[in-house]
Amino acid sequence: MIRDLILKNRSYRRFYQEVSIELETLRELVDLARLSASAGNVQPLKYILSCNPKKNALIFPHLAWAGYLKDWPGPCESERPSAYIIILGDTEIKQSFGCDHGIVAQSILLGATEKDLGGCMIGSIQREELRKALKIPHHYEILLVLALGKPKETVVIETVGPSGDIRYWRDSKGIHHVPKRALDDIIL
């Protein structure tokens, strides 16, 4: 069921780095993106796939991992993603991309979840540095990076407390807690 996939599809930030993801798996995930909705059916998005450790090492330093976890610089070596999908907007097709990249990112992450993988949608990117590292032509706008791998952490959803604080946090056992607003609090 889709609800089960959504509940299992969390933002994972620590992975079993030694568990590789094949290029064909990344291609299958991008095929889900290809089949997803696109505003006006323009289909202006392109993708860079990486499951090679050397290429992954070029991508990793240009990403920020968890804004609310101020003392955590991101996953350590051995807990980094084993693959990435970089979502690009082709400005030769269209100048703005609306929500297309959000739609395809969710499709890819749900597909990864179905394959017992996990991921993290990253928008905090040093875009120009990543462009240089991967020699991405300037007519491609870097929109999102999806970090993918076999999750090495437990992420639990809980209800936002009386303080209204929505910041995620980790407990002393490394369990990642994600407060979500109650359904009745978001329906007007």
N, C-alpha and C positions, 0 to 999 in steps of 0.2 A: 504494500500500500504506500501511496505517496506520503502520508503522514509519518509512517515509520522511517522512510528515507530522510525526510526533513528533520525529524528528531535526532537521527544518527549523524546527520550532516552538520557538524560543528566546525568552528575555526580551530583546527589543530595547528599547533606551532612546534611540536616536537615529534620526531619521526624515527623509525628504525632505518637509519640511513643506508645500512647494508642491504636492505630489501629493495632490489632494483625494480624499476618500472620499464617495460619494454616500449620502444618507439611505436609499435603497432597499437599498444594500449592508449598512448597519447593521441594517435590518429583516430581511434574509435571515439575518444572523448570529444575531439574537435568535430567529428562527424555529427555528434549530438548538437553541438553549437551550430553547425551549418544548417541543420534541420529546424532550428529554433526560429521563433518570430523575429522579424527585422522590420523596423519602421519603413513603410512604403516598399517593402521587400527589396530595398536598395542593396543590402548585404555588403557594407563597407568595411567589414572587419577582416583582419588577417592575423595569423598566429605564428609565433616562433616556439618550437618544441625543443626541450632539452631534457635528456635523460643520461647525458654523458657527464661524469664527474668533473672533468676539466671545464666544460662549458658551464655546469652548475656553479663552479667556483667563481666564474666571472660574473654571474648573476647575483649570488648571495650578498656580497658586501654593499649592494646598492638598494637594499630593502630595509624598512623599519618594521619591527615585529609585533609589538604590543604596547601601545601608548599608555595604557593604564598601569602597566607593570614597570614602573620607573627604574627599578634596580636590576632589570633583566635585559641584557643587550640582544637577546635572541638565542636561537638554538645553538648549542655548542657543537663542535665537530663530533660526529657520530650520531647526532640527533637532528641533522639538517635534512631538508627534503631530498628525495632521490630523483625528483623531476620537477620541471616548471613548464607552464604554458604562459607565454606572454601574449596578451591581447592588444592588438594594434588597430588603430583607425587609419584607413587609407584615405588621405586628404585629396587624392586625385579622383576618388569616387564621390566623396562628400566631405564637407568642411566640419560638420558637427555630427555627433554620434548618438545623441539622445540617451536612451537607456539601453540601447542594443547590447553594450558590453556587460551590463548587469544581468540581462536576460541570459546571454550565452555563458557567463561565468557560473550562474546558478545551475544551468543545464549540465555543464562540465562537472561541477562539484557533486551534483546528485548522481551523475553517471559514475564518478569515482567512488562514491559511497556504496553504490550498488555492487562495485567490484571489491568491496572491503578495503578501500583506500580512503584516505582523508586528505583534506587540503585546507588552505587558508587563502582567502581573497585579499590581496595586498594592493592598496592604493597609495600608500606612503612609499614613494619610489624616488630615488635620485635619478630622474629621467635622463638628463644629459650625460651623466656618467655611465649609465647603463647603455645609452645609445652608442657612446664611444667604445665601450667594452665589447659590444656585439656588432659594431659597425652597421647599425640600423640606419637606413636612409632617412633623410629629414622629412620626406612626404608621409612617413608613418608616425602617427601620434601614439606614444606609449600610454595606454589607458589603464590596464591592470596587469598584475602578475599573479598567477595562481601557483602556489607552492603545493606540491603533491608528494605523498608517500604513505607508508604504512604507519598509522598513528601510534605514538609511544606514550600518550597521555590519556587520562580520563577527563572528559569534559561533562559537567552536569548542569542542567538547567534548574533554576530555582525561581521562586516568585520574588519580585522586588519587595523589599521590606518597608516598614513604616516610614523610614527616612527618605524613600524615593530614590536611593542611590542605585544607578544602573551600571556602575563600573564593575567589570569582571575582575576576579582576583584568584589567587592560588592559596590553598591552605598549606599547613606544615608537611603534608604528605604529597604535595605537588599536584593535587587535584584542582582542576581549573573550574571555577564556579562562574556561571553566567546568569545574572538576574534578568528576568523577563517580566514586563508589565502584565498584569492580569487582563484577560480578554475584556471584561466589563470596563476596564480603565481606558481601553483604546477605541471602543465603539461609542460614537456620539449619537 
